[in-house]
C-alpha cells in the first residue's frame, strides 16, 4: 500500500538523518502493527524522535512545507474564511493566500478526503503544509473566539423573553434543556473564557447594556451587549446551578458549582452582589483538570527554590507567604503541600474557600455563618495530631497567636498574610498584637510575591530604553552599564493583541536569623529592615522582577508596576522614573 511505503520511507529518512536506529524502527513497526497509529506518531510516543524533528522530516518526505504555528504571523480575516466547524472537523487552518491557491496547515496532510473538502469549501486549490497537531488545536482556540456566538445566543434569549416563552417555573424545577438559549449562552461564555485562559468572568448589568468581562492575565477585557434584560435570566440560571436562593435579590450570596467545558472540569466559585441596575455576578474559574501547580513552575529562581524546599522540610516553625489579593500566594502554598503530602505526615489545611481538593490532606473550609472561623478550626485541628498545618490566611491576632504557638510546639505551619513585601510582614504580626518574642521564636521565613505578565514570545520586540527608564534601571541595579536589553509588548493573534501571554511569579525570600529575631523582639521596624537588607541571599521583589525583564520574560512596564506596589516606608526606596529624570536634568 502507498501509505505503508510512505511510512517505511519516513523511517528510512529518519535513519539517514541519524535520528533513529534500525532497532528502534523495528520496535516502532511492531507497535504500529498493534495500534494502527501513524509511524511518526508511534516513534514520537516511544521517545525515539523529537516531535519537531519528525514533522520536519515528514514534510521533506511529502515535499511540503513545515510551518511552526507558534511563531507564524496569521491574517485573522484569512483564517476566518474557513468556518470553525470545518477547521476543527478537517484539522486545518488557512495560512496564506497565494493567489492561485491557499497554503493550508493540516493535522494530516495525507488525508485526501479532507483536502478535497477544503478545496470545495474554499473554492480554490490548496497546498497542504505540515503542522504540529497540538499547536493547531491551540491556535484554533485562539483564533476562533466565541464573541459572535455569544452575541447570537444573547439575541436569541432576548427574543425568547420578548415572546414570553421563557419558562421560569421549568428552570426553577431544575429542567435541563441543553437547547435553551440561556443554557447555550452560558456554555459559550464558559468556552470562550477557557479559550482565552480567563481566571474570572464578570456579568454586570448597566443602565442600558449588559457587560460581560473576563480577567485575562490580571486585566479585564469586556464584551458589551445591548440585550440588558437577559442579565436576570443569566443570574437566575447561575443561582440554580449554585443552589442559591433565587428569590433573594437584596443580599449578596456565594455559591459553587462545576461545569464541563471542552473536556475540562471547571470548578466555578460564584458571588452575587445587588447593584443599582440589578445583580452583579463574578465567577472565579478553577481548572480541576490542570491540578495543582508544581513548585518548579511557580517562577522561583533555582537558588531561591532550593532554599524554600529546605525550609518546608523543617519539622516546625512558621513560614509566611505574603502579597496582595491575586498575587499567587495560594498557588505557592498548594505547590508546597503537594511536595509535603507523604504517607507519614498528617496535614490539615484551613481554607476560605477550599480551591483544589487534595488527596490525603484534611481540608476544612471556614464558615463564618456558623462561627466556624480560622481560630476555632485551628484550636480543634491541633487536637487532631497534625504534623503540618496550612492556614489560608492570618486575619486577626487570635489566629496569628494560635498559628505561632503551634509552630513553637512541633508543627510546621504555612500561612499567608496581606502585606506589600516580606519586610513588612514580620512587623505586621507585631502590629496585630502578637508578642515580639513569640514572633521572633516561631517565624522561620518570609516569602513575598507578585505576578507579572509574560511577554508573548511570538511578537515581543527588543527596544532601546528612553533616558528616564535607563537611568531608573541603573539606579535600581547600582550599575552604569548600558548593555542590558529589554523587550516590549507588541500584540498578535496569539496574545489577543495585548502583547502578553500568561503570568509568572516574582519572589523575595527572607530567612530569619539571630539579628532579625533580636530586632523583631524589640519591635524596631527600622532596625529589622536594615538587618534584612544586608542578609545574605535576600533580593528585593523589584530586583527579581527586573531580572525577568532583562531576560526578555516580561517588560519594564510590568517591573514598574511591581515597584509601585512595594512598601515605600522601607529604607529600600525604589526610585521612580520621575526622580530619575530629575536627577538626569540636574
N, C-alpha and C positions, 0 to 999 in steps of 0.2 A: 504493500500500500504506500501511497505517496507520503502520507503523514509519518508512517513508520520510518521511511527512508530519510525524511527530513529530521526526525528526532535523532536517528543514528548519526546523521551529518552534524547536528548540533553537538553531539558528544565528541565527534572527531575534531571539530573546530576548537572546542574547549581543551581537548587533549593537545592539539597543536600549539595552543597558546600557553600550555603549561599550567592550566587552571584546574585540571582534574587528571587523575591517573586511570590506567586501564582497569585496575581492580575496582576503583570507585564507579566507573562506567558500568561494569558488570553488576555491581551492587544496585545501582540506580535502575538498570533494566529489569532486574529481578523484582524490585519494589514496584516498578511501574506495571509489570505484568499483574501484580496483585491488586493495585489500586486503580489502574486505568488513568492516572493523572499524567499530565504532560511531563516530558523528560526534564525540562528545565525546572519545573516546579518541584519535582522529586529531588533533583540534585541540590536545590537551594534548601529544601526542607531537611535533608540529611546533613546539611552543613558543609557540603563538599565545595560549593561555589558561592561567592557573594552574589546577591541578587542583581546588583547593578552590572557586574561583570557578565552575568548570564544574559541579561537583557541586551546589552551591547553586542554580545556575540550572536544572539538570536537575530538582531537587526542586521548584522553583517551577513548571516546565513540567508535571510529573506531578501537581502538587498534593499532594505528600508532604512529610514532614519530612526534614530533613537532620540526621544525628547525627554529631558528631565523636567517634569512638571513643577518641581519645587522652585525652579528658577526661571521658568518660562513666563514672559510677559503676555498676558491674554488681552484680546479685544472682547470685552464683555458682550457687546452687541452681536459680534460674530458667533460667540459661544451660544447665545440665546436663539440663534437661528435654528437650532435643534431643540425641540421641546424636551423638558426634563425627563418625562416618562420614557421617551425614545432613547435619550442619552444613557439612562440607567439600564434600560432593557438590553441595549446592544453594547454596553460598556464602552462608550465612545464620547469624545469631546472634539469640537471643531477648533483647530488651532490656527490655520492660515487660509485666507482666500487668495489663491494663486492665479486667479483669472480663468484659466481653463479647467481648474479642478480645486477641490478643497483638500488641505492636509488635515487628516483626522487621526488623533491619538486613539488607539484601540487596545482594550484589555487583551483581546485575542485577534491579532491581525490576520490569522489564517481562517477566520470564520467567514466563509464565502457568503452564507445566507445574510449575516449581519451587514457585510459590505454592500450587497445588492439592495437591501432595505434602506441603508443610509443614502445610497445614490438616488433611490426613488424619492426619499423624503426631502433631500437637499436639492433635487432636480439638477444634479451636476455630478460628473465623475469625482471619485475620491481617491486619494492616495493614503493608505494606512501608514501610521507611524507606531513604533513600539514604545509603550509607556509602562511605568510601574502601576500595577493594578490598585495597590493601596493608595498611592498618590492620586490616582484617577478618582477614586471614591471621595477622598478628602477634598479634591478640587471641585467636584460636582457639588458637594455640600456647601462650599464657599460661594460658588458662582450662582447657583440656583437658590436664591433666598425665597422665603415664604411670604414676602410682603404683599405681592399681588394676590396670592391665595388668601391671606388673612383679610385683605380688603374685600375680596369677593364673598367670603363667608360672612363677614360683618354686614355687608349689604343684604345678603340672603336672610340673616337673622333679623335685620331691621324690617324687611318686608314681612316676615312672619309676625312680628309684633304689630305692624300696621294692620294686617289682615285679621288680627285677633286669634291666630292659630296657636300661639304659644301656650302650651299646656302646663301651667304651674302645678296643678294637682298631681299630674303624672310624674313630674320631676320630683316633687316632694315625697311621693311614694317610692322613689328610687328607681323608676323606669330607666333603663339604659338603652337608649336609642342611638346607636353609633352614627346614624344618618341625620340626626337632629342638627340643625345649623349651629346651635350653641356648643354641642359636643365637637363637631368638626372644627369650629373656630378655635376652641381651646387646644385641641390637638395640634393644629397648625402653629399656634403661638408657642407651644412647648417644642415642637420640632424645629422651628426657626431659632429658638433660644439655644437648643443643643448644637445646631449647625454653626452658630457664631460664638459658641463657648461662653454664653452668658451665665453669670452667677446669680442674678436676681431678675425678676420680672415685676414691673410696677404697672398696675392698672389704675388710672387716675381720671375720673370724670371731671371735666372742666365745665365752664358755663355753657359753651356751645359745641364742644368737641370732646372726644374721648382720646386720651393719650395712653399709649402702651409703650413703656420704656424698658430697655434692657441694660443692665450693667455689664459691660464688657471690658475686661482688664481694668476694672476700677472706675470707669467713666460711663455715664448714662448716654444712651442713644435712643431716640424716640421715633415712633410712627404715630401720626395724628390721623384720626378718623372722624368724619362728620357725623357718624351714627352714634351720638352720645347716649341715647336711651338704651342701647344694648348693654351698657355697663351693669344695669340692675340684673339682667339675665345671667351675665358672666359671674357676678358676685354670688348670685343665688346658687348657681351650679357649683362653684368653688366651696361655698359653705356646706353644701350637701356632701361633697366629696370629703370634707374635713370633719364631718359630724358636728357642725356648729349650729347654733340656734338661728334659723332663717328668719324668725320674726323679730330678732333683736338687731336694730339698726342704730341705736343710740349709744352703745358702748363698744369699745374695742374688743375683739376676740382673737384668740390664737388657736391654730389647729395644725394638723399634719395629715398628709396622705401620700400615696405612692402612685406613680403613673409609668407606663411602659412606653418609651419613645425610641423608635428606630432600634429596637432590640436591647435598649439600655434601661435599667430600672432607675428612675429618678425618685428620690425622697424629697418631697416638697413641704417646706415649713411655711405656713401661711399666717399672715397677720392682717386683720381688717381694722380700719380706723374711720370713724364718722367725720366727714368734712363738709364744707358748705354746699357742695354740689352732689352729695351722695355718700358713697363709701369708697375709700381708697384701699386697695389690696396690694400687698407686697409679698412676693413669694421667693424664698431662698431655695435654690436648686442644688441638691446634693446627689452626685452621681455615685450610687452604691455599687455599680458595676466596676468603676475605676478603683474603688477601695481606698485604703489609707496610703498616703504618700510616704515613700521611704525616706529616711534621713539623708541618704545620698543625693536626693533630688530636691531638697528644700532650698539649696543655694549657698549653704555654708562653705567657706573655703576649707580646703583639706586639713590644714593645720588646726583651725578652729573646731572643725568637726571631730577630729581625733581627741581634742581636749574635752569637748562636750560629751563624747561617748564615755570617756573615763569618768566624768563627773556623774553620769546617770547610773553607773555601775557601783557607786558608793553605797554602803549599807544604810546610811542615814544622812539627814540634812535636808535643807530646803533649797530648791532650785527654782528661781522665778524667771518667767518669760514675760517680757513687757512690751507694750506698744499700744497704739490706739485701736479702735474697732476696725476690723477688716485688714489687719496687718499680717495675718497668717499665724498667730500665736497657737491656736488650736491645732493647726496642721503640724506644727513643730512638736507639740506635746503628743499628738497621736503617733507621730513617727517614732518618738522616744518610747512610748508604750508598746509599740509593735516590736521593738527590739528587746524590751524588758519582759515581754509576755512569754515566759517559760513555765514549765510544769511545776517547778519547785518554788515559785513565787506567787503569793496571793496578792492580787492587785484589785483595788477598789477605786473607782472614779466617781466623782460627784460633779454633775454637769447641768447646765441650763441653756439649751436642752442637750440631750444626747444626739450627737450628729451622725456618728458612724457606730454601728454595733460591732463589737469586737468579741470574738470567742474567748472563753476562759476568764475574761475580765468582768467583775461585778460592777455594772454601770447603774448608777442611781440618778434619776432626774429630779431636781428640786421642784417643789410645788408650793409657791407662796400662799395659794388659796387655802391650803390645809396646814399652813405654818411649817411646812417641810422645807426649811431653808438650809443654806450651806452649813451653818454652825450646828444645827440639830443633826443633820445627816453625819457630819464629821464625828460628833460625840458618839453616835451609835456605831460608826464604821470602825472606830478604834477598839470596840469590843468584839469585832469580827476577825481578830488576829491577822491583820494585813501586814504584808512586807512593804508594799508601795501604795501610796495614796496619790491620786491626781485630783486636785481641786480646780474646777473650771475657772473660777475667778475669786480672788480675795476682795470682798466688797466692804467689809466692816472690821472693826477692831476685834470683835469676838471671833470671827472666822480666822483672822490673822493670828490671834493668840493661840487658838487650838492647833492650827497648822504648824506654828513654830514649836509648840510644846511636843507635838507628835514627832517632829523632826529631831528633837533632842532625846526622845525616848526610843530610839532604834528603828525609826521608819524613814524611808526616803519619800519626800513629799515634793511633787511637781505642781506648780500653780502658775496663774497669770495675774498681772496687775496692770491697770491702765495708767501708764506714765509715758513720758516722751522718750526717755532714754534709760540706760542701765544705771547711770549715776544718780538719777532722781529716785529710783525705785527703793533703794535701801532707806533713804531718809523719809520716803513716803510711809513706810512701815512705822517709823517713829512718830510721824505726824498723826497716824491713825490711833495712837495711844499705846503702841507696843513698847515695852521697856527696852531700852537700848542694849542692855546686856543680853536679853533674850534673842533679839535680832542678830546681834554680833555672834552669839554662840551657835545658833541654828542655821544661819544663812551660809550656803556654800558657794553659790554662783548666781550671777545676774545676766540674763540674755535680753537684749533689746533688738527689735527687728522692724523692718518696713518691707513693703512690696513695691518694687519698681517695675515699670513696663519694659518689656524686652523689645528692642528694635526688630522689625521684620527683616529677616535675612535676605529676602528676595529684593527689597527695594532700598535698603539703607544706603546712604552715601557718605563717604568721608568728606569732611569740610574743615576749613580753617576757622579758628575762633576769632571773634571780634576782640578788640583790645581789652575791653572791660572784662569779658569772660576769661581771657587768657591770664590776666593779672589776678583775677579771683582764684583761678586754679593754682597759680604759682604761690599765692599767699597761703592757700589751704594746704598745699603739699610742702611748703617751705623749699620750693625748688624753682630756680630761674630757667629751667630747661624749656625749650620750645619744641621738643621732639615728640611730645605726647600727641597722638592722633585721635580725634573724636569723630563720631558719625552722627548724622541727623536723620530724623524721620522724613520719609517722602510720601509713601502711600501707593498701594497697588490693590489688585483684586484679592490677593491672599490675606491682607490685613484689613480688608474692608475700608481701604483708603485712609486709614488712620496712621500708618507708618509703624505701628506697634502690633505685636502678636504674642500674647502670653505675658506672664509676670514671673519674677524671680525675687526671692528674699535677699535682703542685705541685713547683716547682723553685726552686733558688737557683743563681746563676751568679757565679763569682768569676774575673775575668780577671787574670792575673798582670801585675805591673808591677815597676819597679825596686826600690821599697821592699819589696814582698813577696818578691822574689828575694833581697834582702840578708838578710832575716830567716830565709829558708829556708837560705841558705848557712851562717849561724851556728847553725842548728838551734835557734833560740829560738822555741818554740811560743807563748809569751805575747805576744812582740812581733809574731809573724805574725798572731795573732788580732786584736790591737789595730789593726794596719795594715789588715787585711781589713775590719774593721767601719766604717772611715772611707773605704773605697774607693768612688768614685762608681759608682752602679748596682748595688751589692751589696745585696740584700734577703734576710734570713734566711728559711728554709723556713717557719717558723711564721707570719711576717707574710704570706707568699704565700698560705698556707692560709686565713688569716683574711680575706684579700681575697675569696677564693672564697665564704666563709661570708657576708660582708656583701652579696654579690650574689645570695644565695639558691641558689648552686650546691651547697653542702654545708652541714652542720650544725656548730654549735660543738663538739659531741661529737667529731666527726671531727678538728677542729682540735686539741682537747685530746689526742687520741690521737697526733697527729703531734708535739705538744710533748713528750710523754713519751718519744719516741724520740730527741730531739735530745740531743747530747752535752753534759751538764751541766758538763763540765770546761772548757768555753769561758768566756771572760769575759762573753759574752752569755748570761745565765741566764734561761731562760724562767720567769716567775713561775708558781707553782702556784696552783690555786684555794684551797687551804688557807691559803697565805701571804696571799692577797688578803683572805680572811675575817678572819685575824688582824689585818691592817692596819686593816680596817674597824672591828673591835671596839675597837682601841686608840685 
